[in-house]
Amino acid sequence: MPVVNYTNRYSNLLKQFVASLVDLEDESAILYKRTFEGILGQPGLNPTDNCLILKQGEQIQGFALIFQEFPIKRSIIEVMTLPAIAGDPKEMELVERAVQQAQSSGLAVAHVCLPQGSGMNEVLVRAGFTLVRTYLDMLCISRDIPDVDLPPGYYIRVFEPGDTALLTRVQNDAFAGSWGFCPNTEEQIEYRMNMPNTSMEGVLFLFEEDKLAGYCWTTKVPSENGIRGMIGMIGVVPDYRGKGISRHILMAGMKYLRSAGMSEICLEVDQDNHPAFRLYTSTGFKTIGERHWFERIFPGT
């Protein structure tokens, strides 16, 4: 069988395979590999169960990661394969094995996210998936970020040691009920704060006096043009929605990324989130691509 479970003997081969799929150099390539290592080691993944390797002899041709989100009974499956085997029965076997692993855990739904133009779309459809959401990839390359004065009583501060519980709470409050959001634990947040693509200075809180109103979590991502800044998460707690403060926390995140030397800033947004889309376009972001979310619901769960 060409699909096998991950073991430590595949560690270096898998990292080499992942690096071979992207055309990156120098620090972007290093960040890409280190971030992947961090993802593979994150709490709860259990790669020996939830990482599947597609191989030919001793050569890796693809892999699948199954991220289990038990609080919302969902799994996210990430699949990467060699372009040369797109649509091949071996690729289909990898997808089906990943789906079986997700379903065997008692989860109700599986999601897969693919970039626009992926050759795997037809494989997912044959495996019982349907397209359910489209996210837009957006990019801002303007070097001038206007100063926006905070409303009276508001201030911004960066993440400090001991803020893990605060960040966990504001993220869960801001995104409760949002499509696809699974509440985070403090262990998960702490781990992510120590990932190589994250820094304490890049996580910003917005307060009104002593009340937490929102936050912006920036990260670094590799790109063909070097390290790119990313607005990874931006959220406002329910009591502060509709007050126009999203722009302030967005600008704070963008200013930080510019100060850290990022000449490009990117983000992703649900195309149906019209207020967020208007905010981003008004601050200089332009759509450069799409990401398509596919879903398969497991009957009887």
C-alpha positions in Angstrom: 0.0 0.0 0.0 1.5 3.4 -0.9 -0.2 5.3 1.9 1.3 4.7 5.4 1.2 6.4 8.8 3.9 8.8 9.7 6.7 7.7 11.9 9.9 9.5 13.0 11.8 7.8 10.2 9.9 9.9 7.7 10.7 13.2 9.5 13.6 14.4 7.3 12.1 13.1 4.1 8.8 14.9 4.8 10.6 18.2 5.5 12.6 17.8 2.3 9.4 17.0 0.3 7.6 20.0 1.7 10.5 22.3 0.8 10.6 20.9 -2.7 7.0 22.0 -3.4 7.7 25.7 -3.1 10.0 27.9 -5.1 11.5 29.9 -2.2 15.0 30.9 -1.3 17.0 32.0 1.7 15.0 33.2 4.7 11.6 32.5 3.2 12.6 28.9 2.7 13.9 28.6 6.2 10.7 30.2 7.6 8.6 27.8 5.6 10.4 24.7 6.8 10.5 25.9 10.4 6.8 26.8 10.4 5.9 23.3 9.0 7.9 21.7 11.7 6.0 23.7 14.3 2.6 22.7 12.7 3.7 19.0 12.8 4.5 19.3 16.5 1.4 21.2 17.7 -0.6 19.9 20.6 -3.3 17.4 19.7 -2.2 16.6 16.2 -0.6 13.2 17.1 1.1 12.8 13.7 1.6 9.0 14.1 -2.2 8.8 13.8 -3.1 12.0 11.9 -0.3 12.4 9.3 -0.5 10.0 6.3 2.4 9.6 3.9 2.0 8.8 0.2 5.2 7.1 -1.0 6.7 5.4 -3.9 9.5 3.2 -2.7 11.4 5.5 -0.3 10.3 8.7 -2.1 7.5 10.7 -0.7 4.9 11.8 -3.2 2.4 13.5 -0.9 1.0 13.7 2.6 -2.2 14.5 4.5 -2.6 16.1 7.9 -5.9 15.6 9.8 -6.5 18.3 12.4 -9.2 17.2 14.7 -11.5 19.9 16.3 -13.6 17.9 18.7 -15.5 20.9 20.2 -17.2 21.6 16.9 -17.0 17.9 15.6 -15.0 19.0 12.6 -11.7 17.9 11.0 -9.6 20.0 8.7 -7.6 17.9 6.2 -4.6 19.4 4.6 -3.3 17.5 1.5 -0.2 18.2 -0.5 1.0 16.0 -3.4 3.4 16.2 -6.3 1.8 18.1 -9.2 2.7 15.2 -11.5 0.3 12.9 -9.7 -2.7 15.2 -9.7 -5.9 13.2 -10.3 -3.9 9.9 -10.0 -5.6 7.0 -8.1 -2.8 7.3 -5.5 -3.9 10.8 -4.8 -7.5 9.7 -4.4 -6.4 6.9 -2.0 -4.5 9.5 0.1 -7.7 11.7 0.3 -9.9 8.7 1.1 -7.6 7.4 3.9 -7.6 10.9 5.4 -11.4 11.0 5.3 -11.6 7.6 6.9 -9.3 8.7 9.7 -11.5 11.8 10.3 -14.7 9.8 10.3 -13.3 7.1 12.6 -12.7 9.7 15.3 -16.5 10.4 15.5 -16.3 13.8 13.8 -19.3 15.1 11.9 -17.7 17.0 9.0 -14.4 17.2 7.1 -13.1 20.4 5.4 -10.4 20.8 2.9 -9.1 24.2 1.7 -7.5 24.5 -1.7 -6.0 27.5 -3.5 -7.6 28.7 -6.7 -6.8 26.5 -9.7 -5.8 23.5 -7.7 -5.7 20.3 -9.6 -7.2 18.5 -6.6 -10.7 19.9 -7.0 -12.0 17.0 -9.0 -10.5 14.5 -6.6 -12.4 16.0 -3.7 -15.7 16.0 -5.7 -15.2 12.3 -6.5 -14.5 11.8 -2.8 -17.9 13.3 -1.8 -16.9 16.9 -1.1 -18.8 20.0 -2.2 -17.7 23.6 -2.4 -19.2 25.5 0.5 -17.1 28.7 1.0 -14.7 31.0 -0.9 -12.1 33.1 0.8 -10.3 35.9 -0.9 -6.5 36.4 -0.7 -5.7 40.1 -0.4 -2.5 42.0 -0.6 -1.4 45.6 0.3 1.8 46.9 -1.1 1.3 50.6 -0.3 4.2 51.9 1.8 2.3 54.8 3.4 -0.1 53.9 6.2 -2.0 56.9 7.4 -2.1 57.8 11.1 -5.5 57.2 12.6 -6.1 58.8 16.0 -7.6 56.5 18.6 -11.0 57.6 20.1 -10.7 59.2 23.6 -10.0 56.6 26.3 -8.7 53.9 23.9 -5.1 52.7 23.8 -3.2 49.8 22.2 -0.6 47.6 23.9 1.4 44.6 22.7 1.3 41.1 24.1 3.3 40.6 27.3 4.4 37.5 29.1 1.4 36.2 31.0 -1.2 37.4 28.5 -2.0 33.9 27.1 -5.3 33.7 29.0 -6.3 37.2 27.8 -5.5 36.4 24.2 -7.4 33.1 24.4 -10.4 34.9 25.8 -10.6 37.7 23.3 -10.1 35.4 20.4 -12.8 33.1 21.5 -15.2 36.0 22.3 -14.6 37.7 19.0 -15.1 34.7 16.8 -17.8 32.8 18.7 -20.4 31.6 16.2 -18.3 32.4 13.2 -18.2 29.8 10.4 -15.5 27.2 11.0 -14.2 28.7 14.2 -13.2 26.2 17.0 -12.7 27.7 20.4 -9.0 27.7 21.4 -7.4 26.4 24.6 -4.7 28.3 26.4 -2.3 25.5 25.6 -3.0 26.0 21.9 -2.5 29.7 22.1 0.7 29.4 24.1 2.1 27.0 21.5 1.2 29.3 18.6 2.8 32.3 20.3 6.1 30.4 20.3 5.9 29.4 16.6 8.7 30.8 14.4 6.2 33.0 12.4 4.9 34.8 15.5 6.3 37.4 17.9 4.9 39.0 21.0 5.3 42.5 19.4 3.1 41.4 16.5 0.1 40.7 18.7 -1.8 43.9 19.7 -4.7 44.5 22.1 -7.1 47.4 21.9 -8.4 48.6 25.2 -11.0 51.2 26.3 -9.6 52.1 29.7 -9.6 48.7 31.4 -11.9 46.9 29.0 -10.6 44.7 26.2 -12.2 45.7 22.9 -10.3 43.8 20.3 -7.0 42.5 19.0 -4.9 41.9 15.9 -2.6 38.9 15.6 0.1 39.4 12.9 2.4 36.7 11.6 5.1 36.3 9.0 4.6 34.1 5.9 7.1 33.2 3.2 6.5 34.4 -0.4 8.3 34.5 -3.7 9.2 38.1 -2.9 10.7 37.3 0.5 9.1 37.4 4.0 5.6 38.9 3.9 3.6 40.2 6.8 0.1 38.8 7.4 -2.9 40.0 9.3 -3.6 36.5 10.7 -6.5 37.3 13.0 -8.3 40.5 13.7 -11.4 40.6 16.0 -13.7 42.8 18.0 -15.6 41.5 21.0 -19.4 41.7 20.7 -19.9 44.8 23.0 -17.7 46.9 20.7 -19.0 45.9 17.3 -20.4 48.6 15.1 -18.3 51.4 16.7 -15.7 51.6 13.9 -12.8 50.4 15.9 -11.8 47.6 13.6 -10.0 50.1 11.4 -7.9 51.3 14.4 -6.7 47.8 15.3 -6.1 46.9 11.7 -3.9 50.0 11.2 -2.0 49.2 14.3 -1.2 45.7 13.0 -0.2 47.1 9.6 2.1 49.7 11.2 3.8 47.0 13.2 4.4 44.9 10.1 5.8 47.9 8.3 8.1 48.7 11.2 9.3 45.1 11.1 10.4 45.6 7.5 7.5 43.9 5.7 7.1 45.6 2.3 4.0 43.4 1.6 1.0 42.7 3.9 -1.5 40.0 3.2 -4.7 38.6 4.7 -7.6 36.3 4.0 -11.3 37.2 4.2 -14.6 35.3 3.6 -16.0 36.8 0.4 -19.4 36.9 2.1 -18.1 39.1 4.9 -18.9 42.4 3.2 -18.1 44.8 6.1 -14.6 43.3 6.4 -14.0 43.3 2.7 -15.0 47.0 2.5 -12.6 47.8 5.4 -9.7 46.0 3.7 -10.2 47.6 0.3 -10.5 51.0 1.9 -7.1 50.6 3.5 -5.3 49.6 0.3 -5.8 45.8 0.0 -6.5 44.3 -3.4 -7.8 40.8 -4.2 -5.0 38.6 -5.7 -6.6 35.1 -5.5 -9.1 32.8 -3.9 -9.1 29.8 -1.5 -11.9 27.3 -1.8 -13.3 25.4 1.1 -14.8 22.0 0.4 -17.0 20.0 2.8 -18.0 16.5 3.4 -20.6 15.6 6.0 -20.5 12.2 7.6 -24.0 10.6 7.9 -25.2 9.5 11.3 -22.8 11.6 13.3 
